[in-house]
Amino acid sequence: MELKVIVMDYSDKDRKYLQAKTRVEKLRAFYTHLTVYIVVNTAISAFKIIRNIRNGETFQEAVFDLEFSGIWLLWGTGLAIHAFAVFGLPRILGDNWEEEKIKQFMEDEKKNKFN
């Protein structure tokens, strides 16, 4: 079974638009993740602090509980990885690394097809 690749010839303007649109989608996804992180963790933390205070702990004991900060740290690590993927990788690899990789794979496929 042979895989056929459909190559669409985009103009430079179209390519730049698609790249910008993809970048905006990645930014929107990151900011949504950040917002959910803050809202959900704040709500969980508030409930845990209230619960711990009702169980006789002081405010400081309730806030500095490992269970309290663990959620922020674990999810924060995931958020940091997401931020690196959105903001750090393009700086390291270049903005058009995906396009270059696609071109490379297509050229490799052409070479393999003719050999």
Secondary structure as a PSIPRED ss2 file (coil, helix, strand):
# PSIPRED VFORMAT (PSIPRED V4.0)

   1 M C   1.000  0.000  0.000
   2 E C   1.000  0.000  0.000
   3 L C   1.000  0.000  0.000
   4 K C   1.000  0.000  0.000
   5 V C   1.000  0.000  0.000
   6 I C   1.000  0.000  0.000
   7 V C   1.000  0.000  0.000
   8 M C   1.000  0.000  0.000
   9 D C   1.000  0.000  0.000
  10 Y C   1.000  0.000  0.000
  11 S C   1.000  0.000  0.000
  12 D H   0.000  1.000  0.000
  13 K H   0.000  1.000  0.000
  14 D H   0.000  1.000  0.000
  15 R H   0.000  1.000  0.000
  16 K H   0.000  1.000  0.000
  17 Y H   0.000  1.000  0.000
  18 L H   0.000  1.000  0.000
  19 Q H   0.000  1.000  0.000
  20 A H   0.000  1.000  0.000
  21 K H   0.000  1.000  0.000
  22 T H   0.000  1.000  0.000
  23 R H   0.000  1.000  0.000
  24 V H   0.000  1.000  0.000
  25 E H   0.000  1.000  0.000
  26 K H   0.000  1.000  0.000
  27 L H   0.000  1.000  0.000
  28 R H   0.000  1.000  0.000
  29 A H   0.000  1.000  0.000
  30 F H   0.000  1.000  0.000
  31 Y H   0.000  1.000  0.000
  32 T H   0.000  1.000  0.000
  33 H H   0.000  1.000  0.000
  34 L H   0.000  1.000  0.000
  35 T H   0.000  1.000  0.000
  36 V H   0.000  1.000  0.000
  37 Y H   0.000  1.000  0.000
  38 I H   0.000  1.000  0.000
  39 V H   0.000  1.000  0.000
  40 V H   0.000  1.000  0.000
  41 N H   0.000  1.000  0.000
  42 T H   0.000  1.000  0.000
  43 A H   0.000  1.000  0.000
  44 I H   0.000  1.000  0.000
  45 S H   0.000  1.000  0.000
  46 A H   0.000  1.000  0.000
  47 F H   0.000  1.000  0.000
  48 K H   0.000  1.000  0.000
  49 I H   0.000  1.000  0.000
  50 I H   0.000  1.000  0.000
  51 R H   0.000  1.000  0.000
  52 N H   0.000  1.000  0.000
  53 I H   0.000  1.000  0.000
  54 R H   0.000  1.000  0.000
  55 N C   1.000  0.000  0.000
  56 G C   1.000  0.000  0.000
  57 E C   1.000  0.000  0.000
  58 T C   1.000  0.000  0.000
  59 F H   0.000  1.000  0.000
  60 Q H   0.000  1.000  0.000
  61 E H   0.000  1.000  0.000
  62 A H   0.000  1.000  0.000
  63 V H   0.000  1.000  0.000
  64 F C   1.000  0.000  0.000
  65 D C   1.000  0.000  0.000
  66 L H   0.000  1.000  0.000
  67 E H   0.000  1.000  0.000
  68 F H   0.000  1.000  0.000
  69 S H   0.000  1.000  0.000
  70 G H   0.000  1.000  0.000
  71 I H   0.000  1.000  0.000
  72 W H   0.000  1.000  0.000
  73 L H   0.000  1.000  0.000
  74 L H   0.000  1.000  0.000
  75 W H   0.000  1.000  0.000
  76 G H   0.000  1.000  0.000
  77 T H   0.000  1.000  0.000
  78 G H   0.000  1.000  0.000
  79 L H   0.000  1.000  0.000
  80 A H   0.000  1.000  0.000
  81 I H   0.000  1.000  0.000
  82 H H   0.000  1.000  0.000
  83 A H   0.000  1.000  0.000
  84 F H   0.000  1.000  0.000
  85 A H   0.000  1.000  0.000
  86 V H   0.000  1.000  0.000
  87 F H   0.000  1.000  0.000
  88 G H   0.000  1.000  0.000
  89 L H   0.000  1.000  0.000
  90 P H   0.000  1.000  0.000
  91 R H   0.000  1.000  0.000
  92 I H   0.000  1.000  0.000
  93 L H   0.000  1.000  0.000
  94 G C   1.000  0.000  0.000
  95 D C   1.000  0.000  0.000
  96 N C   1.000  0.000  0.000
  97 W H   0.000  1.000  0.000
  98 E H   0.000  1.000  0.000
  99 E H   0.000  1.000  0.000
 100 E H   0.000  1.000  0.000
 101 K H   0.000  1.000  0.000
 102 I H   0.000  1.000  0.000
 103 K H   0.000  1.000  0.000
 104 Q H   0.000  1.000  0.000
 105 F H   0.000  1.000  0.000
 106 M H   0.000  1.000  0.000
 107 E H   0.000  1.000  0.000
 108 D H   0.000  1.000  0.000
 109 E H   0.000  1.000  0.000
 110 K H   0.000  1.000  0.000
 111 K H   0.000  1.000  0.000
 112 N H   0.000  1.000  0.000
 113 K H   0.000  1.000  0.000
 114 F H   0.000  1.000  0.000
 115 N C   1.000  0.000  0.000
